[in-house]
């Protein structure tokens, strides 16, 4: 049995509506961790971070899943200690990335999603902000924020109308699937669709619906506009890029609610693409430098021309993002935990999984300033 853990808070990494994330030190080992802190009464049993700690524990063992070091519910606050990670993919993206970089990110996330889905969960908030760089291995990207992840529900899925019922869609608006816009329960296909949007964002430097709205646009109008844009531009997003990216989006939209994606085929497609675009080094550091893109009308899906952007090298890009480190954790979105002011009761695990997770998570017994 792992002994109880105590932590000492260091600098703050980010804040949110329901709490904050600190860099902290595990006092008995000296290990530096990310420590989430959320205000909650000890009388509350179904808490935000306790739920996420259980999901993380049940998913341990994959290189793209962050390590969990402890959970504790103390007077007034609960805490979740986890692996300290670097800046997010979003923080590192200042323009279009090389296809070789995007392919490697997609391959790692396909592996992570396969792990999550085969364990019976759907992430429900796949986006660049939730993909963080490893501070110890520059070739790795790690998926975070499992606070609104949920066990895959048996078919048929339920449905509501977000616009008529004045409810938020599940996930994050710019990255959400068409099913999320339509209020349909999310399954593995929806994580895959959000991954496709992430890939196009990295390839293009942005997405059409992220730049076409006005600052005074209502939430309802944003939801309508973004859904329409996603539906209309689906087959155009990848017009200048290898066909595998269009295939990923189209394939995700053709899946049934409870259908498991064919991850072997998807990984084979992107592995082959990686070789065709010269990305044979799968272990070296990921290149986050922006590139210029030469787009041809007669585009051959097996080739893409990139022009190095001489505005900054990879090292300079890393340095410029140093100040954005906090953003890796600032966007942990607990607001989705609440639906119409009440705890989302769909975020509940079977008792067997609760007992299995709780028996393995080290207990946090003290946190000091």
C-alpha positions as a printed NumPy array, in Angstrom:
array([[  0.   ,   0.   ,   0.   ],
       [  1.394,   3.393,  -1.006],
       [  1.969,   5.611,   2.031],
       [ -0.092,   8.816,   2.433],
       [  1.284,  11.837,   0.58 ],
       [  1.934,  15.393,   1.699],
       [  2.622,  18.339,  -0.598],
       [  4.037,  21.844,  -0.402],
       [  2.594,  24.403,  -2.819],
       [  4.939,  26.415,  -5.032],
       [  3.901,  28.794,  -7.814],
       [  0.425,  28.88 ,  -9.322],
       [  0.134,  27.549, -12.863],
       [ -3.415,  28.591, -13.654],
       [ -6.874,  29.33 , -12.336],
       [-10.44 ,  28.494, -13.283],
       [-13.978,  29.119, -12.109],
       [-13.782,  26.316,  -9.552],
       [-10.176,  26.234,  -8.439],
       [ -6.528,  26.532,  -9.328],
       [ -3.547,  24.45 , -10.388],
       [ -0.21 ,  24.764,  -8.611],
       [  3.256,  23.459,  -9.076],
       [  3.893,  21.546,  -5.876],
       [  6.524,  19.352,  -4.252],
       [  5.837,  15.911,  -2.811],
       [  7.588,  16.241,   0.528],
       [  8.565,  12.61 ,   1.095],
       [ 10.085,  12.099,  -2.377],
       [ 10.952,  15.607,  -3.573],
       [  9.011,  14.985,  -6.767],
       [  7.558,  18.063,  -8.489],
       [  3.922,  17.676,  -9.549],
       [  0.923,  19.585, -10.827],
       [ -1.588,  19.898,  -7.99 ],
       [ -5.196,  20.75 ,  -8.76 ],
       [ -7.059,  22.44 ,  -5.923],
       [-10.833,  22.929,  -5.79 ],
       [-12.966,  24.297,  -2.954],
       [-15.461,  21.753,  -1.652],
       [-17.024,  20.78 ,   1.651],
       [-16.051,  17.461,   3.212],
       [-19.77 ,  16.65 ,   3.318],
       [-19.838,  16.446,  -0.491],
       [-19.149,  12.906,  -1.649],
       [-19.451,  13.178,  -5.444],
       [-16.797,  15.786,  -6.137],
       [-15.13 ,  17.069,  -9.267],
       [-11.535,  16.03 ,  -8.675],
       [-12.399,  12.73 ,  -7.013],
       [-14.22 ,  11.748, -10.213],
       [-11.298,  12.766, -12.421],
       [ -8.815,  10.964, -10.175],
       [-10.762,   7.732, -10.603],
       [-10.883,   8.058, -14.394],
       [ -7.15 ,   8.746, -14.523],
       [ -6.356,   5.798, -12.269],
       [ -8.43 ,   3.421, -14.38 ],
       [ -6.578,   4.622, -17.5  ],
       [ -3.031,   4.383, -16.15 ],
       [ -0.442,   2.516, -18.176],
       [ -0.447,   4.411, -21.477],
       [  2.338,   6.865, -22.43 ],
       [ -0.17 ,   9.549, -23.461],
       [ -2.132,   9.385, -20.184],
       [ -0.713,  11.542, -17.356],
       [  0.483,   9.766, -14.226],
       [ -1.618,  10.295, -11.102],
       [  0.193,  10.622,  -7.76 ],
       [ -2.562,  11.213,  -5.214],
       [ -6.   ,  12.484,  -4.26 ],
       [ -7.287,  13.931,  -1.019],
       [-10.388,  15.653,   0.293],
       [ -9.333,  17.885,   3.197],
       [-11.268,  20.584,   5.071],
       [-12.595,  23.123,   2.55 ],
       [-10.6  ,  21.819,  -0.438],
       [ -9.925,  18.694,  -2.489],
       [ -6.623,  18.038,  -4.256],
       [ -5.44 ,  15.978,  -7.214],
       [ -1.714,  15.445,  -7.758],
       [ -0.633,  14.469, -11.235],
       [  2.299,  14.505, -13.62 ],
       [  3.711,  17.98 , -14.253],
       [  3.578,  18.661, -17.986],
       [  4.714,  21.338, -20.399],
       [  2.844,  23.799, -22.621],
       [ -0.109,  22.683, -24.692],
       [ -0.12 ,  21.992, -28.399],
       [ -2.3  ,  25.091, -28.729],
       [  0.298,  27.223, -26.921],
       [  3.013,  25.956, -29.244],
       [  1.093,  26.655, -32.443],
       [  1.735,  30.11 , -33.907],
       [  0.853,  29.099, -37.462],
       [  0.573,  26.043, -39.735],
       [  2.751,  23.113, -38.687],
       [  4.613,  20.667, -40.895],
       [  2.568,  17.658, -41.966],
       [  5.182,  15.401, -40.361],
       [  4.533,  17.018, -36.961],
       [  0.755,  16.792, -37.296],
       [  0.908,  13.145, -38.375],
       [  2.948,  12.251, -35.297],
       [  0.519,  14.082, -33.001],
       [ -2.419,  12.292, -34.645],
       [ -0.734,   8.886, -34.28 ],
       [ -0.102,   9.445, -30.572],
       [ -3.671,  10.636, -30.   ],
       [ -5.117,   7.707, -31.969],
       [ -3.207,   5.396, -29.646],
       [ -4.486,   7.305, -26.598],
       [ -8.088,   7.231, -27.819],
       [ -7.875,   3.518, -28.56 ],
       [ -6.704,   2.991, -24.968],
       [ -9.488,   5.175, -23.553],
       [-12.25 ,   3.687, -25.681],
       [-11.256,   0.053, -25.153],
       [-11.39 ,   0.77 , -21.414],
       [-15.003,   1.825, -21.894],
       [-14.708,   5.61 , -21.696],
       [-15.198,   8.556, -24.019],
       [-13.094,  11.687, -23.366],
       [-15.631,  14.252, -24.711],
       [-13.271,  17.229, -24.855],
       [-10.516,  16.5  , -27.362],
       [ -8.806,  19.772, -28.369],
       [ -5.297,  21.249, -28.729],
       [ -5.47 ,  22.844, -25.266],
       [ -5.847,  19.377, -23.733],
       [ -2.76 ,  17.955, -25.453],
       [  0.375,  18.842, -23.491],
       [  4.022,  18.388, -24.319],
       [  6.111,  16.154, -22.12 ],
       [  8.815,  18.198, -20.341],
       [ 11.163,  15.194, -20.318],
       [ 10.528,  13.702, -23.774],
       [ 10.194,  16.24 , -26.642],
       [  8.777,  13.522, -28.9  ],
       [  5.679,  12.993, -26.723],
       [  2.258,  14.597, -26.39 ],
       [  0.023,  13.744, -23.423],
       [ -3.772,  14.029, -23.181],
       [ -5.261,  15.708, -20.102],
       [ -8.567,  16.866, -18.552],
       [-10.765,  13.857, -17.934],
       [-13.208,  15.769, -15.742],
       [-16.127,  15.334, -18.149],
       [-15.094,  11.928, -19.492],
       [-17.826,   9.356, -19.129],
       [-18.373,   5.631, -19.461],
       [-19.682,   4.797, -22.92 ],
       [-23.449,   4.459, -22.534],
       [-25.274,   1.553, -24.162],
       [-27.049,   2.331, -27.427],
       [-29.388,   3.878, -28.419],
       [-28.07 ,   7.338, -27.495],
       [-30.323,   9.945, -25.948],
       [-30.774,  13.392, -27.474],
       [-31.721,  16.937, -26.462],
       [-31.937,  20.213, -28.368],
       [-29.232,  22.589, -27.064],
       [-30.832,  25.629, -28.724],
       [-34.457,  25.039, -27.717],
       [-33.539,  23.9  , -24.215],
       [-30.913,  26.653, -23.754],
       [-28.231,  24.156, -22.749],
       [-24.555,  24.158, -23.538],
       [-23.212,  21.442, -25.783],
       [-20.859,  18.891, -24.223],
       [-17.197,  19.726, -24.708],
       [-15.748,  22.898, -26.208],
       [-17.665,  24.67 , -28.973],
       [-14.937,  25.057, -31.602],
       [-13.808,  21.437, -31.327],
       [-17.136,  19.681, -30.67 ],
       [-18.559,  17.103, -33.072],
       [-21.743,  17.629, -35.068],
       [-23.429,  15.155, -32.713],
       [-22.473,  17.342, -29.758],
       [-24.083,  20.323, -31.521],
       [-27.215,  18.213, -31.997],
       [-27.356,  17.162, -28.328],
       [-26.715,  13.477, -29.053],
       [-24.832,  11.357, -26.507],
       [-21.156,  11.267, -27.376],
       [-19.345,   8.076, -28.24 ],
       [-15.899,   7.111, -29.581],
       [-16.767,   8.586, -32.995],
       [-17.071,  12.052, -31.475],
       [-13.614,  11.991, -29.897],
       [-12.319,  11.021, -33.337],
       [-14.147,  13.9  , -35.038],
       [-12.695,  16.374, -32.533],
       [ -9.239,  14.924, -33.227],
       [ -9.799,  15.573, -36.944],
       [-10.637,  19.241, -36.221],
       [ -7.49 ,  19.452, -34.105],
       [ -5.41 ,  18.05 , -36.979],
       [ -6.836,  20.599, -39.432],
       [ -6.193,  23.405, -36.939],
       [ -2.547,  22.381, -36.722],
       [ -2.213,  22.007, -40.497],
       [ -3.913,  25.303, -41.354],
       [ -2.956,  27.415, -38.338],
       [ -6.643,  27.936, -37.501],
       [-10.17 ,  26.85 , -38.434],
       [-12.701,  28.845, -40.5  ],
       [-15.351,  29.013, -37.777],
       [-12.856,  30.273, -35.197],
       [-12.182,  33.445, -37.175],
       [-15.548,  34.272, -38.753],
       [-17.641,  35.318, -35.737],
       [-18.079,  38.766, -34.192],
       [-17.117,  39.764, -30.649],
       [-20.713,  40.629, -29.709],
       [-22.149,  37.393, -31.089],
       [-24.595,  35.595, -28.788],
       [-23.842,  32.069, -27.619],
       [-26.904,  30.773, -29.441],
       [-25.844,  32.391, -32.716],
       [-22.281,  31.098, -32.257],
       [-23.579,  27.565, -31.852],
       [-25.69 ,  27.869, -35.014],
       [-22.926,  29.475, -37.086],
       [-20.197,  27.059, -36.015],
       [-22.327,  23.981, -36.607],
       [-23.276,  25.207, -40.081],
       [-19.652,  25.958, -40.887],
       [-18.468,  22.524, -39.748],
       [-21.125,  20.794, -41.836],
       [-20.439,  22.908, -44.93 ],
       [-16.643,  22.904, -44.894],
       [-16.023,  19.315, -43.855],
       [-14.744,  18.123, -47.239],
       [-12.9  ,  21.388, -47.938],
       [-10.758,  21.618, -44.813],
       [ -8.195,  19.203, -46.193],
       [ -8.2  ,  20.296, -49.839],
       [ -4.498,  21.198, -49.736],
       [ -3.342,  18.352, -47.538],
       [ -2.906,  14.588, -47.777],
       [ -6.205,  12.726, -48.146],
       [ -5.719,  10.859, -44.853],
       [ -6.873,  13.9  , -42.875],
       [-10.118,  14.219, -44.857],
       [-10.576,  10.481, -44.419],
       [-10.247,  10.798, -40.633],
       [-13.054,  13.376, -40.488],
       [-15.305,  11.575, -42.941],
       [-14.723,   8.213, -41.26 ],
       [-15.562,   9.603, -37.802],
       [-18.862,  10.983, -39.091],
       [-19.83 ,   7.656, -40.689],
       [-19.434,   5.62 , -37.502],
       [-22.411,   4.496, -35.466],
       [-22.801,   5.757, -31.899],
       [-21.463,   2.615, -30.208],
       [-19.142,   1.491, -33.018],
       [-15.494,   1.126, -32.087],
       [-13.212,   2.823, -34.631],
       [-10.861,   0.567, -36.578],
       [ -7.735,   1.906, -34.953],
       [ -5.45 ,  -0.594, -36.664],
       [ -6.517,   0.719, -40.075],
       [ -6.321,   4.379, -39.033],
       [ -2.855,   3.988, -37.547],
       [ -1.721,   2.097, -40.642],
       [ -2.93 ,   4.935, -42.895],
       [ -1.141,   7.619, -40.906],
       [  1.995,   5.53 , -40.463],
       [  2.17 ,   5.106, -44.241],
       [  1.589,   8.851, -44.679],
       [  4.377,   9.569, -42.22 ],
       [  6.787,   7.63 , -44.411],
       [  5.598,   9.336, -47.608],
       [  6.153,  12.85 , -46.254],
       [  9.591,  12.022, -44.921],
       [  8.716,  11.658, -41.268],
       [ 10.633,   8.441, -40.698],
       [ 12.081,   9.675, -37.396],
       [  9.244,   8.955, -34.971],
       [ 11.382,   9.222, -31.847],
       [ 13.016,  12.613, -32.369],
       [ 11.724,  15.93 , -30.98 ],
       [  8.483,  17.227, -32.482],
       [  9.036,  20.339, -34.595],
       [  6.703,  23.168, -33.532],
       [  8.074,  25.757, -35.964],
       [  5.502,  27.372, -38.238],
       [  5.769,  26.7  , -41.956],
       [  4.543,  28.351, -45.123],
       [  2.269,  26.168, -47.232],
       [  2.467,  25.992, -51.01 ],
       [ -1.001,  25.053, -52.246],
       [ -1.512,  23.751, -55.779],
       [ -4.799,  23.245, -57.599],
       [ -3.481,  19.961, -58.959],
       [ -2.601,  18.603, -55.548],
       [ -1.164,  15.143, -55.197],
       [ -2.306,  13.65 , -51.882],
       [  1.03 ,  11.902, -51.415],
       [  3.024,  15.122, -51.482],
       [  2.915,  18.499, -49.783],
       [  5.384,  21.335, -50.162],
       [  6.478,  23.252, -47.093],
       [  8.548,  26.418, -46.926],
       [ 10.32 ,  27.037, -43.657],
       [  9.126,  30.181, -41.927],
       [ 12.321,  32.09 , -41.082],
       [ 10.609,  34.227, -38.456],
       [ 11.897,  31.91 , -35.75 ],
       [ 13.648,  28.631, -35.156],
       [ 12.343,  25.788, -33.049],
       [ 14.458,  26.944, -30.133],
       [ 13.139,  30.485, -30.393],
       [  9.614,  29.148, -30.547],
       [ 10.181,  27.19 , -27.36 ],
       [ 11.517,  30.276, -25.646],
       [  8.621,  32.437, -26.756],
       [  6.163,  29.931, -25.313],
       [  7.864,  29.722, -21.95 ],
       [  5.567,  32.392, -20.58 ],
       [  2.518,  30.452, -21.758],
       [  3.292,  27.439, -19.593],
       [  0.407,  28.265, -17.248],
       [ -2.05 ,  28.019, -20.123],
       [ -1.465,  24.272, -20.212],
       [ -3.484,  23.998, -17.041],
       [ -5.5  ,  27.207, -17.014],
       [ -8.181,  25.84 , -19.307],
       [ -9.279,  22.862, -17.24 ],
       [-13.   ,  23.299, -17.72 ],
       [-15.072,  22.316, -14.731],
       [-18.021,  24.421, -15.852],
       [-19.212,  21.451, -17.903],
       [-19.594,  19.555, -14.625],
       [-22.666,  21.661, -13.889],
       [-25.846,  21.448, -15.936],
       [-28.442,  24.1  , -15.112],
       [-26.736,  24.652, -11.767],
       [-26.706,  20.998, -10.725],
       [-23.955,  18.403, -10.769],
       [-24.074,  16.371, -13.993],
       [-25.238,  13.056, -12.591],
       [-24.241,  11.205, -15.751],
       [-20.639,  11.545, -14.528],
       [-20.859,   8.547, -12.246],
       [-18.856,   5.321, -12.267],
       [-20.034,   1.799, -11.39 ],
       [-19.218,   0.838,  -7.802],
       [-16.741,  -1.818,  -8.977],
       [-14.689,   0.79 , -10.831],
       [-14.898,   3.212,  -7.912],
       [-13.539,   0.606,  -5.508],
       [-10.799,  -0.468,  -7.924],
       [ -9.624,   3.088,  -8.507],
       [ -9.835,   4.226,  -4.888],
       [ -7.832,   1.216,  -3.699],
       [ -4.892,   2.251,  -5.884],
       [ -4.76 ,   6.049,  -5.566],
       [ -2.354,   7.326,  -2.875],
       [ -4.131,   9.492,  -0.323],
       [ -3.172,  13.129,   0.115],
       [ -3.283,  13.906,   3.831],
       [ -1.683,  17.358,   4.021],
       [ -1.005,  20.347,   1.76 ],
       [  1.005,  23.302,   3.016],
       [  1.733,  26.739,   1.538]])
